[in-house]
């Protein structure tokens, strides 16, 4: 498995960083400081270099430092003994650009998965409480880092979906004519939908066992958790699905069935985690989910993802912190970043983890 770590990073106008540079340990990095000084922004900059987008901001317009019109992040990675320089830049009203060793990517999708990354953060609770779109986005983000074909299929499907929905909003066409105009889009969408559905089924199958194993270790084996992948395509063929929903789609003026409506359902002891799981159980599940993501990516890409732990120790009780530290100690993780406001707590955690470490004060 390829050894992957980030040697250094430079941030310009990135969230609350005007211009900052940092160097890192290849193993454990503690990022310390009061709230609002840029700890999360630093971790987000690492994610940005990995995924070409922010983990915490919805767009670059909300990511760029207040009063500025452009931002930049650059980093030196080492992978399999070779240095790789990655630069990502965004400017108001211009196309976002990413370069690898000075050469610009023709398409950002080509970069996804080259430097895999996993984040565990308090905002992950939205995956349990939030809309199905967030869980699909999580699923897509993980699979995208391990399959370029999946990214391509997803982009094509979403493009065709937008075109089909635009056609559905046209009120000038009579029903029969509109129905015949929709069919070519549905035919083109089928291949993409089947590819996406197949990859999501593989993802769900692999992740179910990993999540269960990690949850048992974090919770002490007290309960069983399950993950179920829900999709319209489980029981219905694509042409039949589109034909059956076409009339309702025309009335609603949007595509109501398809893989863009897929979801993940998480449960504990047979009941929905959102409704019946305690706060502690939900926190344990989210950590298990992200550690399962780490293993999934490591197996699929043959690279150890970088693990980013953002302010999670303040949200966990002592027992779960201990379980997580033991997992980190015994599992073959690569480079880890953890942010915290408590210097003593982080120092104690790093002492428990028998690895090379570095403290960064902000």
C-alpha positions as CSV (number, residue, x, y, z in Angstrom):
1,X,0.0,0.0,0.0
2,X,1.3,3.4,-1.0
3,X,2.5,5.7,1.9
4,X,0.8,9.1,1.5
5,X,1.3,12.2,3.6
6,X,1.3,16.0,3.3
7,X,4.6,17.6,3.9
8,X,3.5,21.2,3.8
9,X,0.7,23.6,2.9
10,X,0.3,27.2,2.0
11,X,-3.0,29.0,2.3
12,X,-3.8,32.4,0.8
13,X,-7.1,34.2,1.6
14,X,-8.5,30.8,2.7
15,X,-11.3,31.4,5.1
16,X,-9.6,33.3,8.0
17,X,-6.1,32.6,6.8
18,X,-4.6,35.7,5.0
19,X,-1.4,34.0,4.2
20,X,-0.2,31.0,6.2
21,X,2.4,28.2,5.7
22,X,2.8,25.0,7.7
23,X,5.0,21.9,7.7
24,X,3.8,18.6,9.1
25,X,4.8,15.3,10.6
26,X,4.1,12.3,8.4
27,X,2.2,10.7,11.3
28,X,0.3,12.8,14.0
29,X,-0.3,16.5,13.8
30,X,-2.1,18.4,16.6
31,X,-3.5,21.7,15.6
32,X,-4.2,23.8,18.7
33,X,-5.8,27.2,19.4
34,X,-8.8,29.1,20.6
35,X,-12.0,29.0,18.6
36,X,-12.0,31.2,15.5
37,X,-8.2,31.2,14.9
38,X,-8.2,29.0,11.8
39,X,-7.9,25.3,13.1
40,X,-10.8,24.1,11.0
41,X,-9.7,26.2,8.1
42,X,-6.3,24.5,8.0
43,X,-7.9,21.1,8.0
44,X,-10.4,22.2,5.4
45,X,-7.5,23.5,3.2
46,X,-6.0,19.9,3.3
47,X,-9.4,18.5,2.2
48,X,-9.6,21.2,-0.5
49,X,-6.3,20.0,-2.0
50,X,-7.6,16.4,-1.9
51,X,-11.1,16.9,-3.2
52,X,-11.0,20.2,-5.1
53,X,-13.7,21.7,-2.8
54,X,-14.3,22.6,0.8
55,X,-15.7,20.2,3.3
56,X,-17.3,23.0,5.4
57,X,-18.2,25.8,2.9
58,X,-21.0,25.4,0.3
59,X,-19.0,27.3,-2.4
60,X,-15.8,29.2,-2.9
61,X,-17.7,32.5,-2.5
62,X,-18.3,31.6,1.1
63,X,-14.8,30.1,1.4
64,X,-12.7,33.1,0.4
65,X,-11.5,35.5,3.1
66,X,-13.9,38.4,3.7
67,X,-13.1,41.3,1.4
68,X,-11.0,39.3,-1.0
69,X,-11.8,38.1,-4.6
70,X,-9.5,35.1,-4.9
71,X,-8.0,32.3,-2.8
72,X,-5.2,29.7,-3.2
73,X,-4.1,26.6,-1.5
74,X,-0.9,24.7,-2.4
75,X,0.7,21.7,-0.8
76,X,3.6,19.2,-1.2
77,X,2.5,15.6,-0.9
78,X,4.8,12.6,-0.7
79,X,3.3,9.4,-2.2
80,X,5.2,6.2,-2.7
81,X,8.5,8.1,-2.1
82,X,7.8,10.7,-4.8
83,X,7.0,14.4,-4.1
84,X,3.9,15.8,-5.8
85,X,3.0,19.5,-5.7
86,X,-0.8,20.3,-5.8
87,X,-2.1,23.8,-6.3
88,X,-5.8,24.9,-6.2
89,X,-6.9,28.4,-7.0
90,X,-10.2,30.2,-7.3
91,X,-11.0,33.8,-8.5
92,X,-14.3,35.6,-8.6
93,X,-16.1,35.1,-12.0
94,X,-13.4,32.7,-13.2
95,X,-13.0,28.9,-13.5
96,X,-11.5,27.1,-10.5
97,X,-8.0,25.7,-11.5
98,X,-6.1,22.8,-10.1
99,X,-2.5,22.0,-11.0
100,X,-0.4,18.9,-10.4
101,X,3.4,19.5,-10.6
102,X,2.7,22.7,-12.6
103,X,0.4,21.1,-15.1
104,X,-3.3,22.1,-15.0
105,X,-5.9,19.4,-14.9
106,X,-8.2,19.5,-18.0
107,X,-11.0,18.4,-15.7
108,X,-11.1,18.5,-11.9
109,X,-12.6,15.0,-11.8
110,X,-9.2,13.6,-12.9
111,X,-7.7,14.7,-9.5
112,X,-10.4,13.1,-7.3
113,X,-9.0,10.0,-5.5
114,X,-5.3,10.7,-6.2
115,X,-4.8,11.9,-2.6
116,X,-7.7,10.3,-0.6
117,X,-8.8,12.0,2.6
118,X,-11.3,11.3,5.4
119,X,-12.8,13.9,7.7
120,X,-14.5,13.3,11.1
121,X,-16.2,16.5,12.3
122,X,-19.1,17.7,14.5
123,X,-21.0,18.7,11.3
124,X,-21.2,15.0,10.3
125,X,-24.3,14.8,12.6
126,X,-26.2,16.2,9.6
127,X,-25.7,12.8,7.9
128,X,-28.1,11.4,10.5
129,X,-30.5,14.3,11.0
130,X,-30.4,15.9,7.5
131,X,-32.0,15.3,4.1
132,X,-31.3,12.3,2.0
133,X,-29.3,14.6,-0.4
134,X,-26.5,14.8,2.3
135,X,-26.3,11.0,2.6
136,X,-26.1,10.7,-1.2
137,X,-23.4,13.3,-1.3
138,X,-21.5,11.3,1.3
139,X,-21.9,8.2,-0.7
140,X,-20.8,9.9,-3.9
141,X,-17.8,11.6,-2.3
142,X,-16.5,8.3,-1.0
143,X,-17.0,6.2,-4.2
144,X,-15.7,9.1,-6.3
145,X,-12.3,8.8,-4.6
146,X,-12.0,5.2,-5.7
147,X,-13.6,5.2,-9.2
148,X,-13.1,7.7,-12.0
149,X,-15.8,5.9,-14.0
150,X,-18.3,6.6,-11.2
151,X,-17.5,10.3,-11.3
152,X,-18.0,10.3,-15.1
153,X,-21.3,8.4,-14.9
154,X,-22.5,10.7,-12.1
155,X,-21.7,13.9,-14.0
156,X,-23.4,12.6,-17.2
157,X,-26.5,11.5,-15.3
158,X,-26.8,14.8,-13.5
159,X,-26.4,16.7,-16.7
160,X,-29.1,14.7,-18.4
161,X,-31.3,15.0,-15.4
162,X,-31.1,18.8,-15.6
163,X,-32.0,18.7,-19.2
164,X,-35.0,16.3,-18.6
165,X,-36.2,18.6,-15.8
166,X,-35.9,21.7,-18.0
167,X,-38.0,19.9,-20.6
168,X,-40.6,19.0,-18.0
169,X,-40.9,22.6,-17.0
170,X,-42.0,23.5,-20.6
171,X,-45.7,24.0,-20.6
172,X,-46.0,24.7,-24.4
173,X,-45.9,21.1,-25.4
174,X,-49.0,18.9,-25.4
175,X,-48.8,15.7,-23.3
176,X,-48.2,13.2,-26.1
177,X,-45.5,15.3,-27.7
178,X,-43.8,16.0,-24.4
179,X,-43.9,12.3,-23.5
180,X,-42.1,11.4,-26.8
181,X,-39.5,14.1,-26.2
182,X,-38.7,12.7,-22.8
183,X,-37.8,9.2,-24.0
184,X,-34.4,10.0,-25.6
185,X,-33.2,11.5,-22.3
186,X,-34.4,8.4,-20.4
187,X,-32.6,6.1,-22.8
188,X,-29.3,8.1,-22.4
189,X,-29.7,8.2,-18.6
190,X,-30.2,4.4,-18.3
191,X,-26.5,3.4,-18.7
192,X,-25.3,6.0,-16.3
193,X,-28.0,5.1,-13.7
194,X,-27.1,1.4,-13.9
195,X,-23.4,2.2,-13.4
196,X,-24.1,4.4,-10.4
197,X,-26.5,1.9,-8.9
198,X,-24.0,-1.0,-9.3
199,X,-21.2,1.0,-7.6
200,X,-23.5,2.1,-4.8
201,X,-24.5,-1.5,-4.1
202,X,-20.9,-2.5,-3.9
203,X,-20.2,0.4,-1.6
204,X,-23.1,-0.5,0.7
205,X,-22.1,-4.1,0.8
206,X,-18.5,-3.4,1.7
207,X,-19.3,-0.7,4.2
208,X,-22.0,-2.6,6.2
209,X,-19.5,-5.1,7.7
210,X,-16.9,-2.4,8.3
211,X,-19.3,-0.1,10.1
212,X,-20.6,-2.9,12.3
213,X,-17.1,-4.0,13.2
214,X,-15.9,-0.5,14.2
215,X,-19.1,0.3,16.1
216,X,-18.7,-2.9,18.1
217,X,-15.2,-1.8,19.1
218,X,-16.1,1.8,19.9
219,X,-19.3,1.0,21.9
220,X,-17.9,-2.1,23.6
221,X,-20.2,-4.5,21.7
222,X,-23.4,-3.3,23.4
223,X,-25.6,-2.9,20.3
224,X,-25.9,-3.9,16.7
225,X,-26.0,-1.2,13.9
226,X,-27.1,-1.7,10.3
227,X,-26.9,0.2,7.1
228,X,-29.4,-0.2,4.3
229,X,-29.1,1.2,0.8
230,X,-32.5,2.3,-0.6
231,X,-33.0,2.7,-4.3
232,X,-35.8,2.7,-6.9
233,X,-33.7,0.4,-9.0
234,X,-33.6,-2.4,-6.5
235,X,-36.8,-3.9,-7.7
236,X,-37.7,-2.1,-11.0
237,X,-35.9,-1.9,-14.3
238,X,-35.0,1.6,-15.5
239,X,-37.3,1.7,-18.6
240,X,-40.2,0.5,-16.5
241,X,-39.5,3.0,-13.7
242,X,-39.4,5.9,-16.2
243,X,-42.5,4.9,-18.0
244,X,-44.5,4.3,-14.8
245,X,-43.5,7.8,-13.4
246,X,-43.7,9.8,-16.6
247,X,-47.2,11.0,-16.2
248,X,-46.6,12.1,-12.6
249,X,-43.3,13.7,-13.6
250,X,-45.1,15.8,-16.3
251,X,-47.7,16.9,-13.7
252,X,-45.0,17.7,-11.1
253,X,-42.7,19.2,-13.7
254,X,-39.7,17.3,-12.3
255,X,-38.1,13.8,-12.3
256,X,-39.4,12.1,-9.2
257,X,-37.9,8.6,-9.6
258,X,-34.3,7.5,-10.2
259,X,-30.9,7.1,-8.6
260,X,-31.0,10.8,-7.6
261,X,-33.5,9.8,-5.0
262,X,-31.4,7.0,-3.4
263,X,-30.8,7.1,0.3
264,X,-29.0,5.3,3.1
265,X,-30.9,4.2,6.2
266,X,-29.0,3.7,9.4
267,X,-30.5,1.7,12.3
268,X,-29.7,0.4,15.7
269,X,-31.2,-2.8,17.0
270,X,-33.7,-2.7,14.1
271,X,-34.9,0.9,14.8
272,X,-33.9,4.1,13.0
273,X,-30.8,5.6,14.4
274,X,-32.1,9.2,14.0
275,X,-35.2,8.5,16.1
276,X,-34.1,5.9,18.6
277,X,-30.3,6.3,19.0
278,X,-29.0,8.2,22.0
279,X,-26.5,11.0,21.4
280,X,-23.6,8.7,22.4
281,X,-24.8,6.0,20.1
282,X,-25.1,8.4,17.2
283,X,-21.6,9.8,17.9
284,X,-20.2,6.3,18.0
285,X,-21.9,5.4,14.8
286,X,-20.6,8.5,12.9
287,X,-17.0,7.6,14.0
288,X,-17.5,4.0,12.9
289,X,-18.9,5.3,9.6
290,X,-15.8,7.4,8.9
291,X,-13.3,4.8,10.0
292,X,-15.2,2.4,7.7
293,X,-14.8,5.0,5.0
294,X,-11.0,5.0,5.7
295,X,-10.8,1.2,5.2
296,X,-13.0,1.3,2.1
297,X,-10.7,3.8,0.4
298,X,-7.5,2.2,1.5
299,X,-8.7,-1.1,0.0
300,X,-10.0,0.4,-3.2
301,X,-7.2,2.8,-3.9
302,X,-4.2,0.9,-2.3
303,X,-3.4,4.2,-0.6
304,X,-3.7,5.2,3.1
305,X,-6.1,8.2,3.2
306,X,-5.1,11.2,5.3
307,X,-7.4,11.3,8.4
308,X,-8.7,14.7,9.6
309,X,-10.2,14.8,13.1
310,X,-11.8,18.2,13.6
311,X,-12.7,19.2,17.2
312,X,-14.2,15.8,17.9
313,X,-12.6,15.2,21.3
314,X,-14.6,18.0,22.9
315,X,-17.8,16.3,21.7
316,X,-17.0,12.8,23.0
317,X,-17.0,11.3,26.5
318,X,-13.9,9.9,28.0
319,X,-14.8,6.3,27.2
320,X,-15.3,7.0,23.5
321,X,-12.1,9.0,23.3
322,X,-10.2,6.1,24.9
323,X,-11.7,3.7,22.4
324,X,-10.9,5.9,19.4
325,X,-7.3,6.4,20.6
326,X,-6.9,2.6,21.0
327,X,-8.2,2.1,17.5
328,X,-5.7,4.7,16.1
329,X,-2.9,3.0,18.1
330,X,-3.7,-0.5,16.9
331,X,-4.9,0.2,13.4
332,X,-2.6,1.0,10.5
333,X,-3.5,4.6,9.9
334,X,-1.3,6.9,8.0
335,X,-1.1,10.6,8.5
336,X,-3.5,12.1,11.1
337,X,-4.5,15.7,11.9
338,X,-6.5,16.6,14.9
339,X,-7.7,20.0,16.0
340,X,-8.4,21.0,19.6
341,X,-8.8,23.9,21.9
342,X,-7.3,22.0,24.9
343,X,-3.5,21.8,24.9
344,X,-3.3,19.5,27.8
345,X,-5.9,17.1,26.4
346,X,-4.1,16.9,23.1
347,X,-0.7,16.4,24.7
348,X,-2.1,13.5,26.7
349,X,-3.7,12.0,23.6
350,X,-0.5,12.3,21.6
351,X,1.4,10.6,24.5
352,X,-1.0,7.7,24.2
353,X,-0.4,7.4,20.5
354,X,3.1,5.9,20.1
355,X,3.9,7.7,16.9
356,X,6.0,10.7,15.7
357,X,4.0,13.8,16.3
358,X,4.0,17.6,15.9
359,X,2.1,20.4,17.6
360,X,1.0,23.4,15.6
361,X,-0.1,26.4,17.7
362,X,-2.5,29.0,16.1
